[in-house]
Every structure is written in C-alpha cells, then in structure tokens.
Amino acid sequence: MSAFARPSPSSPASPRPTSPAPTSGPSPFPAAGATIPLTARDYRTTFTLPNFYFHIATAYDILRHNGVPLGKQDYLRIGAEL
C-alpha cells in the first residue's frame, strides 16, 4: 500500500501522532544569538504578525514598482470575491 492510499475499512487505523501539550508559560525563542522567553501570544503579536505584514507590504511594493496595476482595493481586498 502506498503512503497516500486510504486504508481499507477492515484494516486497523494507525494511531495519530500526538503533539506535546501546550504550555501556558513562556517558551525559549532564539533571536539574534540570544534566547528570549516568549509566550505564544507574545510570539504571535511581537514576531509573527509584524513579519507577515512586512512581507505582504514588501511584495505589494515590488509588484507596484515593476508596473503591476495594483491599487488600494487590491491590497485591502475591498469588493473582491473570495
């Protein structure tokens, strides 16, 4: 059976891998040669979201610089159907 084939109903299902339980305390985050303790919320709000928006804005700027006809509505997705 290939890795992508569905198991037959008669075969036992393989156990799902388990992930470690989430912790409420800070976890070590390596940054700039040091380790910073961050909670999941701190990591999301101080690292992940700013990084995401930086890359979105930079891609938009590069496309505009290269002549792609994008406007504010394209960036904000105003009036666009998803």
N, C-alpha and C positions, 0 to 999 in steps of 0.2 A: 504494500500500500504506500502511495507517495505521501510526502509530508503535507500536501494540500488536499488530499482526499478525505471525505467525510467518513467517519467510522460507521459500520453497519449497525442497525439497531440491536443486533444480537451481541455485538462486541462490547465489552465494558469500556466506559468512558475513562480517559486518562485523567488523573487528578489535576486540577488547575493549579498553576504555580501561585504561591502566596507571597504577598509583599509584606514587608515589616509594618507593624502597627504604627500609625502616625504618632508623632510625639508633639506635645504642646510646648515644649521648651525649645530653646534655640539649637540649631544645628550648625556645625562649622562650615563656613563658606570661604574657599580660597580666593583671594583677590590681591593682586599686586604684591605677591611674595609674602603675604601675611594671611592669617586665618581669622575671619570675622564671624562671631556667633550671630546668626540671624534666625528669627522665627520665620515660618512660612509666609506670614503676612508681610513682614519686613522685606523678605526676599522678593515677593511679588511687587510691592509698591515702590521699593527703592532701587531695584535692579531690573526685573523682567519687563515691567510696563514702560519705563523710560527707554530701555534698549529697543523694545518693539516699535515704539513711536518714532524714535530716531531713525531706524532703518526704513520705516514706511515713508517718512518725510524725505529722507535722502533719495530713495528710489523715485519718488514723485519729482524731486528737483532735477535729478539726472534725466528723466524722461522729458520734462519740460525743456531743459537745456538742449536736448537733442532734437527738438522740434515736434514732439508728440503733442497733438492738440488736446491737452487735458485742462480742465478748469476746476474751479472750486467745487462744483457739483459732483465731478468725478471723484475728487478727493474725499468729500464728505458723504458720498453716495446718496445725495438728495434726489428724489424722484426716480431712483433706479430700482428696477425689479430684480429681486434676488432669485 
